[in-house]
Amino acid sequence: MPPSAPEQSDAAPAAPPAEALKPPERVSLRAAPPGPLADRGGEKRVRRGQVEIAGMLDLHGLTAPQAQSAVHRFLRHRHEEGARAVLIVTGKGRPNAERGWEIGVLKRHLPDWLAAPAVRGIVSGFAQAHRRHGGGGAYYVFLKSGNDSGR
C-alpha cells in the first residue's frame, strides 16, 4: 500500500520567523591585520641614493611556494643584518596576444607574502623599483629597524 499523502489544509501557511527574513550577515574572509603599505617616498629615497639597497633576491625560475619561502628567509636574514631596503625581482609577466600584458604569478603574490605573519613585523613598506633596478618587474622592500620591529 502506498504511503498516505500529507493532509492538505485550506489555512494560510504560517509566516516564517522574523530572523529568517533578515539577509545573512557579511563575514570578512580576510580578518588579518593590514600588511605593509606601498611606499612612494621610500622609492624616491632609494633613487636619490639616500637609502642603500642592502641585497637583491631574484625569483626567476621559482615556483610560487619556493618563491614565498625564499622571500621570507631573505627578508628575515637581511633584517637580522640591519638592512633597511632590499630589492626583490619578481619579473613582469609575459605578453599575451589576446589580453595584452599578463601579470606574472610571483609579482601578483608578492604583496600578500609581505603581509604574511612570518614577516609582517619586519616589513614597513614596498614600492615598485625604478627602471634602472628592474622597473615593473622588481620591488624595493623596506625593513623596519631592529628597535621598531615589534620584537
PyRosetta script that sets phi, psi and omega in degrees:
from pyrosetta import init, pose_from_sequence

init()
pose = pose_from_sequence("MPPSAPEQSDAAPAAPPAEALKPPERVSLRAAPPGPLADRGGEKRVRRGQVEIAGMLDLHGLTAPQAQSAVHRFLRHRHEEGARAVLIVTGKGRPNAERGWEIGVLKRHLPDWLAAPAVRGIVSGFAQAHRRHGGGGAYYVFLKSGNDSGR")
pose.set_psi(1, 130.9)
pose.set_omega(1, -178.8)
pose.set_phi(2, -67.6)
pose.set_psi(2, 151.2)
pose.set_omega(2, 178.8)
pose.set_phi(3, -63.6)
pose.set_psi(3, 148.2)
pose.set_omega(3, -178.5)
pose.set_phi(4, -74.2)
pose.set_psi(4, 145.6)
pose.set_omega(4, 179.6)
pose.set_phi(5, -74.8)
pose.set_psi(5, 148.3)
pose.set_omega(5, 178.0)
pose.set_phi(6, -63.2)
pose.set_psi(6, 151.5)
pose.set_omega(6, -178.3)
pose.set_phi(7, -68.3)
pose.set_psi(7, 139.1)
pose.set_omega(7, 176.7)
pose.set_phi(8, -95.0)
pose.set_psi(8, 138.2)
pose.set_omega(8, -180.0)
pose.set_phi(9, -122.8)
pose.set_psi(9, 146.5)
pose.set_omega(9, 177.4)
pose.set_phi(10, -83.9)
pose.set_psi(10, -8.0)
pose.set_omega(10, -178.4)
pose.set_phi(11, -72.6)
pose.set_psi(11, 149.8)
pose.set_omega(11, 178.6)
pose.set_phi(12, -67.3)
pose.set_psi(12, 143.7)
pose.set_omega(12, 179.0)
pose.set_phi(13, -64.4)
pose.set_psi(13, 150.9)
pose.set_omega(13, -179.6)
pose.set_phi(14, -68.2)
pose.set_psi(14, 142.6)
pose.set_omega(14, 179.3)
pose.set_phi(15, -70.5)
pose.set_psi(15, 142.5)
pose.set_omega(15, 178.5)
pose.set_phi(16, -66.0)
pose.set_psi(16, 153.5)
pose.set_omega(16, 178.7)
pose.set_phi(17, -59.7)
pose.set_psi(17, 153.7)
pose.set_omega(17, -175.5)
pose.set_phi(18, -58.3)
pose.set_psi(18, -38.1)
pose.set_omega(18, -178.0)
pose.set_phi(19, -66.9)
pose.set_psi(19, -22.6)
pose.set_omega(19, 178.6)
pose.set_phi(20, -73.5)
pose.set_psi(20, -20.5)
pose.set_omega(20, -178.4)
pose.set_phi(21, -86.2)
pose.set_psi(21, -16.4)
pose.set_omega(21, -179.3)
pose.set_phi(22, -72.0)
pose.set_psi(22, 141.6)
pose.set_omega(22, 176.0)
pose.set_phi(23, -66.4)
pose.set_psi(23, 151.4)
pose.set_omega(23, 179.5)
pose.set_phi(24, -63.6)
pose.set_psi(24, 146.2)
pose.set_omega(24, 179.9)
pose.set_phi(25, -71.5)
pose.set_psi(25, 136.6)
pose.set_omega(25, 178.8)
pose.set_phi(26, -77.5)
pose.set_psi(26, 132.8)
pose.set_omega(26, 179.5)
pose.set_phi(27, -116.9)
pose.set_psi(27, 130.8)
pose.set_omega(27, 178.2)
pose.set_phi(28, -74.9)
pose.set_psi(28, 129.2)
pose.set_omega(28, 177.6)
pose.set_phi(29, -81.5)
pose.set_psi(29, -13.2)
pose.set_omega(29, -178.3)
pose.set_phi(30, -118.3)
pose.set_psi(30, 82.9)
pose.set_omega(30, -176.5)
pose.set_phi(31, -90.2)
pose.set_psi(31, -1.7)
pose.set_omega(31, -178.3)
pose.set_phi(32, -68.9)
pose.set_psi(32, 149.8)
pose.set_omega(32, 177.6)
pose.set_phi(33, -62.1)
pose.set_psi(33, 155.2)
pose.set_omega(33, -178.4)
pose.set_phi(34, -61.9)
pose.set_psi(34, 152.8)
pose.set_omega(34, -177.8)
pose.set_phi(35, -91.6)
pose.set_psi(35, -162.3)
pose.set_omega(35, -178.2)
pose.set_phi(36, -65.1)
pose.set_psi(36, 151.8)
pose.set_omega(36, -178.1)
pose.set_phi(37, -94.7)
pose.set_psi(37, 151.9)
pose.set_omega(37, 172.2)
pose.set_phi(38, -64.0)
pose.set_psi(38, 137.0)
pose.set_omega(38, -171.4)
pose.set_phi(39, -125.9)
pose.set_psi(39, 85.8)
pose.set_omega(39, 179.9)
pose.set_phi(40, -66.4)
pose.set_psi(40, -35.6)
pose.set_omega(40, 179.1)
pose.set_phi(41, -64.6)
pose.set_psi(41, -38.0)
pose.set_omega(41, 177.9)
pose.set_phi(42, -63.2)
pose.set_psi(42, -39.9)
pose.set_omega(42, 178.4)
pose.set_phi(43, -61.5)
pose.set_psi(43, -40.6)
pose.set_omega(43, 179.4)
pose.set_phi(44, -65.9)
pose.set_psi(44, -39.2)
pose.set_omega(44, 179.6)
pose.set_phi(45, -65.6)
pose.set_psi(45, -38.8)
pose.set_omega(45, 177.3)
pose.set_phi(46, -65.5)
pose.set_psi(46, -45.8)
pose.set_omega(46, -178.6)
pose.set_phi(47, -60.4)
pose.set_psi(47, -36.3)
pose.set_omega(47, 180.0)
pose.set_phi(48, -81.0)
pose.set_psi(48, -5.6)
pose.set_omega(48, -179.6)
pose.set_phi(49, 84.9)
pose.set_psi(49, 9.6)
pose.set_omega(49, -179.4)
pose.set_phi(50, -79.6)
pose.set_psi(50, -21.4)
pose.set_omega(50, 177.6)
pose.set_phi(51, -126.4)
pose.set_psi(51, 128.3)
pose.set_omega(51, -178.3)
pose.set_phi(52, -86.9)
pose.set_psi(52, 138.3)
pose.set_omega(52, 174.6)
pose.set_phi(53, -80.7)
pose.set_psi(53, 115.9)
pose.set_omega(53, -172.1)
pose.set_phi(54, -89.4)
pose.set_psi(54, -2.8)
pose.set_omega(54, 179.3)
pose.set_phi(55, 175.1)
pose.set_psi(55, 161.9)
pose.set_omega(55, 179.8)
pose.set_phi(56, -133.8)
pose.set_psi(56, 140.6)
pose.set_omega(56, 175.7)
pose.set_phi(57, -124.7)
pose.set_psi(57, 121.3)
pose.set_omega(57, 179.2)
pose.set_phi(58, -102.9)
pose.set_psi(58, 119.4)
pose.set_omega(58, -175.7)
pose.set_phi(59, -94.0)
pose.set_psi(59, 1.3)
pose.set_omega(59, -179.8)
pose.set_phi(60, -54.8)
pose.set_psi(60, 135.2)
pose.set_omega(60, 176.4)
pose.set_phi(61, 87.4)
pose.set_psi(61, -4.5)
pose.set_omega(61, 179.8)
pose.set_phi(62, -96.6)
pose.set_psi(62, 150.5)
pose.set_omega(62, 172.1)
pose.set_phi(63, -76.8)
pose.set_psi(63, 166.8)
pose.set_omega(63, -180.0)
pose.set_phi(64, -58.7)
pose.set_psi(64, -47.2)
pose.set_omega(64, 178.6)
pose.set_phi(65, -63.1)
pose.set_psi(65, -38.9)
pose.set_omega(65, 177.7)
pose.set_phi(66, -64.5)
pose.set_psi(66, -42.2)
pose.set_omega(66, -178.5)
pose.set_phi(67, -65.7)
pose.set_psi(67, -42.4)
pose.set_omega(67, 179.6)
pose.set_phi(68, -61.0)
pose.set_psi(68, -45.4)
pose.set_omega(68, 178.8)
pose.set_phi(69, -62.0)
pose.set_psi(69, -43.5)
pose.set_omega(69, 179.7)
pose.set_phi(70, -63.5)
pose.set_psi(70, -41.8)
pose.set_omega(70, 179.2)
pose.set_phi(71, -61.4)
pose.set_psi(71, -47.8)
pose.set_omega(71, -177.9)
pose.set_phi(72, -63.9)
pose.set_psi(72, -43.6)
pose.set_omega(72, 178.0)
pose.set_phi(73, -62.1)
pose.set_psi(73, -47.0)
pose.set_omega(73, -178.7)
pose.set_phi(74, -59.1)
pose.set_psi(74, -48.5)
pose.set_omega(74, -177.4)
pose.set_phi(75, -65.3)
pose.set_psi(75, -41.9)
pose.set_omega(75, 179.0)
pose.set_phi(76, -63.8)
pose.set_psi(76, -43.4)
pose.set_omega(76, -179.3)
pose.set_phi(77, -62.9)
pose.set_psi(77, -48.2)
pose.set_omega(77, -179.1)
pose.set_phi(78, -65.3)
pose.set_psi(78, -36.9)
pose.set_omega(78, 178.4)
pose.set_phi(79, -63.5)
pose.set_psi(79, -42.2)
pose.set_omega(79, 178.0)
pose.set_phi(80, -61.4)
pose.set_psi(80, -30.9)
pose.set_omega(80, 178.0)
pose.set_phi(81, -79.4)
pose.set_psi(81, -7.7)
pose.set_omega(81, 179.5)
pose.set_phi(82, 91.8)
pose.set_psi(82, 12.5)
pose.set_omega(82, 179.8)
pose.set_phi(83, -64.8)
pose.set_psi(83, 148.2)
pose.set_omega(83, 177.5)
pose.set_phi(84, -111.2)
pose.set_psi(84, -22.8)
pose.set_omega(84, 179.7)
pose.set_phi(85, -147.6)
pose.set_psi(85, 137.1)
pose.set_omega(85, 177.0)
pose.set_phi(86, -134.3)
pose.set_psi(86, 165.9)
pose.set_omega(86, 179.3)
pose.set_phi(87, -116.4)
pose.set_psi(87, 129.2)
pose.set_omega(87, 176.1)
pose.set_phi(88, -119.3)
pose.set_psi(88, 121.1)
pose.set_omega(88, -179.1)
pose.set_phi(89, -97.0)
pose.set_psi(89, 116.8)
pose.set_omega(89, -179.8)
pose.set_phi(90, -101.8)
pose.set_psi(90, -24.1)
pose.set_omega(90, -168.9)
pose.set_phi(91, 89.9)
pose.set_psi(91, 156.8)
pose.set_omega(91, -176.5)
pose.set_phi(92, -85.6)
pose.set_psi(92, -31.7)
pose.set_omega(92, -170.8)
pose.set_phi(93, 126.0)
pose.set_psi(93, -150.1)
pose.set_omega(93, 179.3)
pose.set_phi(94, -147.5)
pose.set_psi(94, 154.7)
pose.set_omega(94, 178.3)
pose.set_phi(95, -68.6)
pose.set_psi(95, 143.2)
pose.set_omega(95, 178.7)
pose.set_phi(96, -127.3)
pose.set_psi(96, 122.4)
pose.set_omega(96, -175.2)
pose.set_phi(97, -59.1)
pose.set_psi(97, -33.4)
pose.set_omega(97, -176.4)
pose.set_phi(98, -88.1)
pose.set_psi(98, -35.0)
pose.set_omega(98, -172.7)
pose.set_phi(99, -116.6)
pose.set_psi(99, 11.9)
pose.set_omega(99, -177.7)
pose.set_phi(100, 80.1)
pose.set_psi(100, -126.1)
pose.set_omega(100, -177.6)
pose.set_phi(101, -94.1)
pose.set_psi(101, 131.8)
pose.set_omega(101, 179.5)
pose.set_phi(102, -104.5)
pose.set_psi(102, 119.3)
pose.set_omega(102, -178.3)
pose.set_phi(103, -65.3)
pose.set_psi(103, 136.1)
pose.set_omega(103, -178.8)
pose.set_phi(104, -69.2)
pose.set_psi(104, 154.1)
pose.set_omega(104, -179.1)
pose.set_phi(105, -60.8)
pose.set_psi(105, -45.0)
pose.set_omega(105, -177.4)
pose.set_phi(106, -65.9)
pose.set_psi(106, -41.5)
pose.set_omega(106, 178.6)
pose.set_phi(107, -63.6)
pose.set_psi(107, -39.8)
pose.set_omega(107, -178.6)
pose.set_phi(108, -66.9)
pose.set_psi(108, -35.3)
pose.set_omega(108, -175.8)
pose.set_phi(109, -88.6)
pose.set_psi(109, -19.2)
pose.set_omega(109, -174.3)
pose.set_phi(110, -53.3)
pose.set_psi(110, -46.2)
pose.set_omega(110, 179.3)
pose.set_phi(111, -57.7)
pose.set_psi(111, -36.9)
pose.set_omega(111, 177.6)
pose.set_phi(112, -67.8)
pose.set_psi(112, -39.3)
pose.set_omega(112, 179.5)
pose.set_phi(113, -64.8)
pose.set_psi(113, -36.0)
pose.set_omega(113, 179.6)
pose.set_phi(114, -71.9)
pose.set_psi(114, -22.3)
pose.set_omega(114, 179.3)
pose.set_phi(115, -93.2)
pose.set_psi(115, -2.2)
pose.set_omega(115, -177.8)
pose.set_phi(116, -66.9)
pose.set_psi(116, 148.1)
pose.set_omega(116, -179.5)
pose.set_phi(117, -53.9)
pose.set_psi(117, -30.6)
pose.set_omega(117, -177.8)
pose.set_phi(118, -61.5)
pose.set_psi(118, -28.5)
pose.set_omega(118, -177.8)
pose.set_phi(119, -131.7)
pose.set_psi(119, -1.2)
pose.set_omega(119, -176.8)
pose.set_phi(120, -54.2)
pose.set_psi(120, -37.0)
pose.set_omega(120, -177.2)
pose.set_phi(121, -74.1)
pose.set_psi(121, -11.5)
pose.set_omega(121, -178.5)
pose.set_phi(122, -113.7)
pose.set_psi(122, -10.8)
pose.set_omega(122, -179.1)
pose.set_phi(123, -98.1)
pose.set_psi(123, 124.2)
pose.set_omega(123, 179.5)
pose.set_phi(124, -97.7)
pose.set_psi(124, -21.4)
pose.set_omega(124, -179.7)
pose.set_phi(125, 174.2)
pose.set_psi(125, 178.1)
pose.set_omega(125, 178.3)
pose.set_phi(126, -154.3)
pose.set_psi(126, 160.8)
pose.set_omega(126, 179.0)
pose.set_phi(127, -154.1)
pose.set_psi(127, 150.3)
pose.set_omega(127, 175.5)
pose.set_phi(128, -61.9)
pose.set_psi(128, 139.4)
pose.set_omega(128, -177.0)
pose.set_phi(129, -72.0)
pose.set_psi(129, 157.0)
pose.set_omega(129, 173.9)
pose.set_phi(130, -66.4)
pose.set_psi(130, 156.8)
pose.set_omega(130, -178.0)
pose.set_phi(131, -52.7)
pose.set_psi(131, -38.9)
pose.set_omega(131, -178.7)
pose.set_phi(132, -70.4)
pose.set_psi(132, -14.8)
pose.set_omega(132, 178.1)
pose.set_phi(133, -106.7)
pose.set_psi(133, 9.5)
pose.set_omega(133, 177.5)
pose.set_phi(134, 121.1)
pose.set_psi(134, -8.2)
pose.set_omega(134, 175.7)
pose.set_phi(135, 52.1)
pose.set_psi(135, -127.3)
pose.set_omega(135, -176.0)
pose.set_phi(136, -66.7)
pose.set_psi(136, -8.4)
pose.set_omega(136, -179.9)
pose.set_phi(137, -105.8)
pose.set_psi(137, 12.2)
pose.set_omega(137, -178.9)
pose.set_phi(138, -147.9)
pose.set_psi(138, 157.5)
pose.set_omega(138, -179.4)
pose.set_phi(139, -135.9)
pose.set_psi(139, 141.0)
pose.set_omega(139, 167.3)
pose.set_phi(140, -82.9)
pose.set_psi(140, 135.0)
pose.set_omega(140, 173.9)
pose.set_phi(141, -119.4)
pose.set_psi(141, 127.0)
pose.set_omega(141, -176.3)
pose.set_phi(142, -101.3)
pose.set_psi(142, 129.0)
pose.set_omega(142, -176.5)
pose.set_phi(143, -105.6)
pose.set_psi(143, 146.5)
pose.set_omega(143, 177.8)
pose.set_phi(144, -74.4)
pose.set_psi(144, 153.1)
pose.set_omega(144, 175.2)
pose.set_phi(145, -72.3)
pose.set_psi(145, 162.6)
pose.set_omega(145, -176.5)
pose.set_phi(146, -55.5)
pose.set_psi(146, -31.9)
pose.set_omega(146, -176.9)
pose.set_phi(147, -87.2)
pose.set_psi(147, -7.9)
pose.set_omega(147, 177.8)
pose.set_phi(148, -120.1)
pose.set_psi(148, 23.0)
pose.set_omega(148, -177.9)
pose.set_phi(149, -95.8)
pose.set_psi(149, 3.7)
pose.set_omega(149, 177.0)
pose.set_phi(150, 80.7)
pose.set_psi(150, 15.6)
pose.set_omega(150, 179.0)
pose.set_phi(151, -82.5)
pose.dump_pdb("model.pdb")
